Amino acid sequence: MNIALWIVAGVFAIGFVAGGIIKLTWPHEKYAAKLHWAQDFTPGKVKFMGAIEILGGLGLVLPALFGVAPVLVPIAASGMALYMAGAVTERIRRSEYRDLLGDLVFLAAMLFVAWGRYAIAPFS
């Protein structure tokens, strides 16, 4: 189980960090043209979401990797699960059902990591 948790946390950490970098570096107009949900948010809010994704993604692996406060891993996973619950809510509100599956996969992965690191294979 420990290996599965590391793999899931690592893969989704890469996804969150990559998405966060794009949100932080792309101009809002370019980003909103490709991902229409961003039109409902100010450029500052989209940048803030990018920062959350980068910090949350790093929090999924770095604390345990370096052995510094590994309890932060399940906390980061829980936070990112809440973040993705917000993304799912936004998709439903906008009737973007085609794009909902990806957000649900991220949500499920974060719930798995949080549950696994809190209850099944916590870092000691």
mmCIF file of the C-alpha atoms, coordinates in Angstrom:
data_MODEL
# 
_entry.id   MODEL 
# 
loop_
_atom_site.group_PDB 
_atom_site.id 
_atom_site.type_symbol 
_atom_site.label_atom_id 
_atom_site.label_alt_id 
_atom_site.label_comp_id 
_atom_site.label_asym_id 
_atom_site.label_entity_id 
_atom_site.label_seq_id 
_atom_site.pdbx_PDB_ins_code 
_atom_site.Cartn_x 
_atom_site.Cartn_y 
_atom_site.Cartn_z 
_atom_site.occupancy 
_atom_site.B_iso_or_equiv 
_atom_site.pdbx_formal_charge 
_atom_site.auth_seq_id 
_atom_site.auth_comp_id 
_atom_site.auth_asym_id 
_atom_site.auth_atom_id 
_atom_site.pdbx_PDB_model_num 
ATOM 1   C CA . MET A 1 1   ? 0.000   0.000  0.000   1.00 0.00 ? 1   MET A CA 1 
ATOM 2   C CA . ASN A 1 2   ? 2.886   2.333  0.769   1.00 0.00 ? 2   ASN A CA 1 
ATOM 3   C CA . ILE A 1 3   ? 4.167   2.062  -2.809  1.00 0.00 ? 3   ILE A CA 1 
ATOM 4   C CA . ALA A 1 4   ? 0.717   2.713  -4.269  1.00 0.00 ? 4   ALA A CA 1 
ATOM 5   C CA . LEU A 1 5   ? 0.340   5.812  -2.088  1.00 0.00 ? 5   LEU A CA 1 
ATOM 6   C CA . TRP A 1 6   ? 3.747   7.114  -3.193  1.00 0.00 ? 6   TRP A CA 1 
ATOM 7   C CA . ILE A 1 7   ? 2.891   6.531  -6.859  1.00 0.00 ? 7   ILE A CA 1 
ATOM 8   C CA . VAL A 1 8   ? -0.517  8.201  -6.660  1.00 0.00 ? 8   VAL A CA 1 
ATOM 9   C CA . ALA A 1 9   ? 0.836   11.131 -4.647  1.00 0.00 ? 9   ALA A CA 1 
ATOM 10  C CA . GLY A 1 10  ? 3.764   11.552 -7.049  1.00 0.00 ? 10  GLY A CA 1 
ATOM 11  C CA . VAL A 1 11  ? 1.745   11.383 -10.247 1.00 0.00 ? 11  VAL A CA 1 
ATOM 12  C CA . PHE A 1 12  ? -0.913  13.782 -9.023  1.00 0.00 ? 12  PHE A CA 1 
ATOM 13  C CA . ALA A 1 13  ? 1.702   16.098 -7.510  1.00 0.00 ? 13  ALA A CA 1 
ATOM 14  C CA . ILE A 1 14  ? 3.185   16.455 -10.998 1.00 0.00 ? 14  ILE A CA 1 
ATOM 15  C CA . GLY A 1 15  ? -0.282  17.199 -12.367 1.00 0.00 ? 15  GLY A CA 1 
ATOM 16  C CA . PHE A 1 16  ? -1.018  19.829 -9.737  1.00 0.00 ? 16  PHE A CA 1 
ATOM 17  C CA . VAL A 1 17  ? 2.374   21.527 -10.064 1.00 0.00 ? 17  VAL A CA 1 
ATOM 18  C CA . ALA A 1 18  ? 2.178   21.572 -13.872 1.00 0.00 ? 18  ALA A CA 1 
ATOM 19  C CA . GLY A 1 19  ? -1.343  22.998 -13.795 1.00 0.00 ? 19  GLY A CA 1 
ATOM 20  C CA . GLY A 1 20  ? -0.318  25.564 -11.221 1.00 0.00 ? 20  GLY A CA 1 
ATOM 21  C CA . ILE A 1 21  ? 2.662   26.714 -13.258 1.00 0.00 ? 21  ILE A CA 1 
ATOM 22  C CA . ILE A 1 22  ? 0.420   27.206 -16.279 1.00 0.00 ? 22  ILE A CA 1 
ATOM 23  C CA . LYS A 1 23  ? -2.079  29.227 -14.225 1.00 0.00 ? 23  LYS A CA 1 
ATOM 24  C CA . LEU A 1 24  ? 0.720   31.413 -12.869 1.00 0.00 ? 24  LEU A CA 1 
ATOM 25  C CA . THR A 1 25  ? 2.595   31.987 -16.120 1.00 0.00 ? 25  THR A CA 1 
ATOM 26  C CA . TRP A 1 26  ? -0.005  32.169 -18.889 1.00 0.00 ? 26  TRP A CA 1 
ATOM 27  C CA . PRO A 1 27  ? -1.750  35.488 -19.490 1.00 0.00 ? 27  PRO A CA 1 
ATOM 28  C CA . HIS A 1 28  ? -5.333  35.355 -18.236 1.00 0.00 ? 28  HIS A CA 1 
ATOM 29  C CA . GLU A 1 29  ? -6.780  36.001 -21.705 1.00 0.00 ? 29  GLU A CA 1 
ATOM 30  C CA . LYS A 1 30  ? -4.879  33.052 -23.211 1.00 0.00 ? 30  LYS A CA 1 
ATOM 31  C CA . TYR A 1 31  ? -5.808  30.756 -20.332 1.00 0.00 ? 31  TYR A CA 1 
ATOM 32  C CA . ALA A 1 32  ? -9.485  31.772 -20.348 1.00 0.00 ? 32  ALA A CA 1 
ATOM 33  C CA . ALA A 1 33  ? -9.659  31.256 -24.124 1.00 0.00 ? 33  ALA A CA 1 
ATOM 34  C CA . LYS A 1 34  ? -8.627  27.603 -23.676 1.00 0.00 ? 34  LYS A CA 1 
ATOM 35  C CA . LEU A 1 35  ? -10.371 26.888 -20.366 1.00 0.00 ? 35  LEU A CA 1 
ATOM 36  C CA . HIS A 1 36  ? -13.633 28.783 -20.294 1.00 0.00 ? 36  HIS A CA 1 
ATOM 37  C CA . TRP A 1 37  ? -14.276 28.400 -16.567 1.00 0.00 ? 37  TRP A CA 1 
ATOM 38  C CA . ALA A 1 38  ? -11.483 30.931 -15.988 1.00 0.00 ? 38  ALA A CA 1 
ATOM 39  C CA . GLN A 1 39  ? -13.664 33.645 -17.544 1.00 0.00 ? 39  GLN A CA 1 
ATOM 40  C CA . ASP A 1 40  ? -15.706 33.608 -14.322 1.00 0.00 ? 40  ASP A CA 1 
ATOM 41  C CA . PHE A 1 41  ? -12.642 34.501 -12.236 1.00 0.00 ? 41  PHE A CA 1 
ATOM 42  C CA . THR A 1 42  ? -10.348 37.508 -12.082 1.00 0.00 ? 42  THR A CA 1 
ATOM 43  C CA . PRO A 1 43  ? -6.729  37.066 -13.190 1.00 0.00 ? 43  PRO A CA 1 
ATOM 44  C CA . GLY A 1 44  ? -5.660  37.354 -9.551  1.00 0.00 ? 44  GLY A CA 1 
ATOM 45  C CA . LYS A 1 45  ? -7.949  34.541 -8.456  1.00 0.00 ? 45  LYS A CA 1 
ATOM 46  C CA . VAL A 1 46  ? -6.680  32.257 -11.223 1.00 0.00 ? 46  VAL A CA 1 
ATOM 47  C CA . LYS A 1 47  ? -3.084  33.033 -10.186 1.00 0.00 ? 47  LYS A CA 1 
ATOM 48  C CA . PHE A 1 48  ? -4.017  32.288 -6.570  1.00 0.00 ? 48  PHE A CA 1 
ATOM 49  C CA . MET A 1 49  ? -5.455  28.932 -7.675  1.00 0.00 ? 49  MET A CA 1 
ATOM 50  C CA . GLY A 1 50  ? -2.165  28.252 -9.440  1.00 0.00 ? 50  GLY A CA 1 
ATOM 51  C CA . ALA A 1 51  ? -0.235  28.974 -6.256  1.00 0.00 ? 51  ALA A CA 1 
ATOM 52  C CA . ILE A 1 52  ? -2.532  26.640 -4.300  1.00 0.00 ? 52  ILE A CA 1 
ATOM 53  C CA . GLU A 1 53  ? -1.942  23.880 -6.849  1.00 0.00 ? 53  GLU A CA 1 
ATOM 54  C CA . ILE A 1 54  ? 1.835   24.277 -6.723  1.00 0.00 ? 54  ILE A CA 1 
ATOM 55  C CA . LEU A 1 55  ? 2.009   24.366 -2.925  1.00 0.00 ? 55  LEU A CA 1 
ATOM 56  C CA . GLY A 1 56  ? -0.473  21.513 -2.552  1.00 0.00 ? 56  GLY A CA 1 
ATOM 57  C CA . GLY A 1 57  ? 1.306   19.410 -5.156  1.00 0.00 ? 57  GLY A CA 1 
ATOM 58  C CA . LEU A 1 58  ? 4.660   19.930 -3.475  1.00 0.00 ? 58  LEU A CA 1 
ATOM 59  C CA . GLY A 1 59  ? 3.060   19.154 -0.116  1.00 0.00 ? 59  GLY A CA 1 
ATOM 60  C CA . LEU A 1 60  ? 2.003   15.739 -1.394  1.00 0.00 ? 60  LEU A CA 1 
ATOM 61  C CA . VAL A 1 61  ? 5.589   14.501 -1.695  1.00 0.00 ? 61  VAL A CA 1 
ATOM 62  C CA . LEU A 1 62  ? 8.305   16.826 -0.386  1.00 0.00 ? 62  LEU A CA 1 
ATOM 63  C CA . PRO A 1 63  ? 7.646   16.543 3.374   1.00 0.00 ? 63  PRO A CA 1 
ATOM 64  C CA . ALA A 1 64  ? 7.879   12.750 3.277   1.00 0.00 ? 64  ALA A CA 1 
ATOM 65  C CA . LEU A 1 65  ? 10.697  12.716 0.726   1.00 0.00 ? 65  LEU A CA 1 
ATOM 66  C CA . PHE A 1 66  ? 12.897  14.869 2.948   1.00 0.00 ? 66  PHE A CA 1 
ATOM 67  C CA . GLY A 1 67  ? 11.585  13.482 6.242   1.00 0.00 ? 67  GLY A CA 1 
ATOM 68  C CA . VAL A 1 68  ? 10.605  16.929 7.475   1.00 0.00 ? 68  VAL A CA 1 
ATOM 69  C CA . ALA A 1 69  ? 7.104   17.019 8.977   1.00 0.00 ? 69  ALA A CA 1 
ATOM 70  C CA . PRO A 1 70  ? 5.728   14.117 6.905   1.00 0.00 ? 70  PRO A CA 1 
ATOM 71  C CA . VAL A 1 71  ? 2.382   14.622 8.655   1.00 0.00 ? 71  VAL A CA 1 
ATOM 72  C CA . LEU A 1 72  ? 1.918   17.429 6.126   1.00 0.00 ? 72  LEU A CA 1 
ATOM 73  C CA . VAL A 1 73  ? 1.346   14.869 3.336   1.00 0.00 ? 73  VAL A CA 1 
ATOM 74  C CA . PRO A 1 74  ? -2.156  13.790 4.438   1.00 0.00 ? 74  PRO A CA 1 
ATOM 75  C CA . ILE A 1 75  ? -2.937  17.389 5.366   1.00 0.00 ? 75  ILE A CA 1 
ATOM 76  C CA . ALA A 1 76  ? -1.943  18.511 1.853   1.00 0.00 ? 76  ALA A CA 1 
ATOM 77  C CA . ALA A 1 77  ? -3.979  15.665 0.330   1.00 0.00 ? 77  ALA A CA 1 
ATOM 78  C CA . SER A 1 78  ? -7.009  16.685 2.406   1.00 0.00 ? 78  SER A CA 1 
ATOM 79  C CA . GLY A 1 79  ? -6.619  20.296 1.350   1.00 0.00 ? 79  GLY A CA 1 
ATOM 80  C CA . MET A 1 80  ? -6.306  19.369 -2.298  1.00 0.00 ? 80  MET A CA 1 
ATOM 81  C CA . ALA A 1 81  ? -9.382  17.127 -1.974  1.00 0.00 ? 81  ALA A CA 1 
ATOM 82  C CA . LEU A 1 82  ? -11.328 20.159 -0.740  1.00 0.00 ? 82  LEU A CA 1 
ATOM 83  C CA . TYR A 1 83  ? -9.885  22.219 -3.596  1.00 0.00 ? 83  TYR A CA 1 
ATOM 84  C CA . MET A 1 84  ? -10.989 19.584 -6.119  1.00 0.00 ? 84  MET A CA 1 
ATOM 85  C CA . ALA A 1 85  ? -14.442 19.402 -4.514  1.00 0.00 ? 85  ALA A CA 1 
ATOM 86  C CA . GLY A 1 86  ? -14.680 23.090 -5.358  1.00 0.00 ? 86  GLY A CA 1 
ATOM 87  C CA . ALA A 1 87  ? -13.582 22.356 -8.923  1.00 0.00 ? 87  ALA A CA 1 
ATOM 88  C CA . VAL A 1 88  ? -16.248 19.646 -9.234  1.00 0.00 ? 88  VAL A CA 1 
ATOM 89  C CA . THR A 1 89  ? -18.863 22.068 -7.911  1.00 0.00 ? 89  THR A CA 1 
ATOM 90  C CA . GLU A 1 90  ? -17.785 24.683 -10.452 1.00 0.00 ? 90  GLU A CA 1 
ATOM 91  C CA . ARG A 1 91  ? -17.983 22.148 -13.310 1.00 0.00 ? 91  ARG A CA 1 
ATOM 92  C CA . ILE A 1 92  ? -21.507 21.171 -12.306 1.00 0.00 ? 92  ILE A CA 1 
ATOM 93  C CA . ARG A 1 93  ? -22.542 24.822 -11.905 1.00 0.00 ? 93  ARG A CA 1 
ATOM 94  C CA . ARG A 1 94  ? -21.280 25.558 -15.424 1.00 0.00 ? 94  ARG A CA 1 
ATOM 95  C CA . SER A 1 95  ? -22.790 22.314 -16.854 1.00 0.00 ? 95  SER A CA 1 
ATOM 96  C CA . GLU A 1 96  ? -19.321 21.235 -18.051 1.00 0.00 ? 96  GLU A CA 1 
ATOM 97  C CA . TYR A 1 97  ? -20.046 17.555 -17.630 1.00 0.00 ? 97  TYR A CA 1 
ATOM 98  C CA . ARG A 1 98  ? -17.521 16.452 -20.272 1.00 0.00 ? 98  ARG A CA 1 
ATOM 99  C CA . ASP A 1 99  ? -14.704 17.846 -18.143 1.00 0.00 ? 99  ASP A CA 1 
ATOM 100 C CA . LEU A 1 100 ? -16.087 16.626 -14.829 1.00 0.00 ? 100 LEU A CA 1 
ATOM 101 C CA . LEU A 1 101 ? -14.446 13.185 -14.936 1.00 0.00 ? 101 LEU A CA 1 
ATOM 102 C CA . GLY A 1 102 ? -10.906 14.544 -14.698 1.00 0.00 ? 102 GLY A CA 1 
ATOM 103 C CA . ASP A 1 103 ? -11.770 16.584 -11.622 1.00 0.00 ? 103 ASP A CA 1 
ATOM 104 C CA . LEU A 1 104 ? -13.471 13.573 -10.033 1.00 0.00 ? 104 LEU A CA 1 
ATOM 105 C CA . VAL A 1 105 ? -10.353 11.456 -10.657 1.00 0.00 ? 105 VAL A CA 1 
ATOM 106 C CA . PHE A 1 106 ? -8.170  14.088 -8.969  1.00 0.00 ? 106 PHE A CA 1 
ATOM 107 C CA . LEU A 1 107 ? -10.656 14.288 -6.082  1.00 0.00 ? 107 LEU A CA 1 
ATOM 108 C CA . ALA A 1 108 ? -10.710 10.498 -5.641  1.00 0.00 ? 108 ALA A CA 1 
ATOM 109 C CA . ALA A 1 109 ? -6.911  10.315 -5.779  1.00 0.00 ? 109 ALA A CA 1 
ATOM 110 C CA . MET A 1 110 ? -6.563  12.964 -3.077  1.00 0.00 ? 110 MET A CA 1 
ATOM 111 C CA . LEU A 1 111 ? -9.112  11.204 -0.872  1.00 0.00 ? 111 LEU A CA 1 
ATOM 112 C CA . PHE A 1 112 ? -7.168  7.954  -1.371  1.00 0.00 ? 112 PHE A CA 1 
ATOM 113 C CA . VAL A 1 113 ? -3.854  9.569  -0.383  1.00 0.00 ? 113 VAL A CA 1 
ATOM 114 C CA . ALA A 1 114 ? -5.390  11.349 2.616   1.00 0.00 ? 114 ALA A CA 1 
ATOM 115 C CA . TRP A 1 115 ? -7.096  8.174  3.837   1.00 0.00 ? 115 TRP A CA 1 
ATOM 116 C CA . GLY A 1 116 ? -4.023  6.056  3.169   1.00 0.00 ? 116 GLY A CA 1 
ATOM 117 C CA . ARG A 1 117 ? -1.613  8.399  4.934   1.00 0.00 ? 117 ARG A CA 1 
ATOM 118 C CA . TYR A 1 118 ? -3.926  9.059  7.885   1.00 0.00 ? 118 TYR A CA 1 
ATOM 119 C CA . ALA A 1 119 ? -5.139  5.499  8.497   1.00 0.00 ? 119 ALA A CA 1 
ATOM 120 C CA . ILE A 1 120 ? -3.447  2.753  6.479   1.00 0.00 ? 120 ILE A CA 1 
ATOM 121 C CA . ALA A 1 121 ? 0.227   3.663  5.996   1.00 0.00 ? 121 ALA A CA 1 
ATOM 122 C CA . PRO A 1 122 ? 0.995   6.812  7.983   1.00 0.00 ? 122 PRO A CA 1 
ATOM 123 C CA . PHE A 1 123 ? 4.526   8.123  8.152   1.00 0.00 ? 123 PHE A CA 1 
ATOM 124 C CA . SER A 1 124 ? 5.989   7.594  11.600  1.00 0.00 ? 124 SER A CA 1 
# 
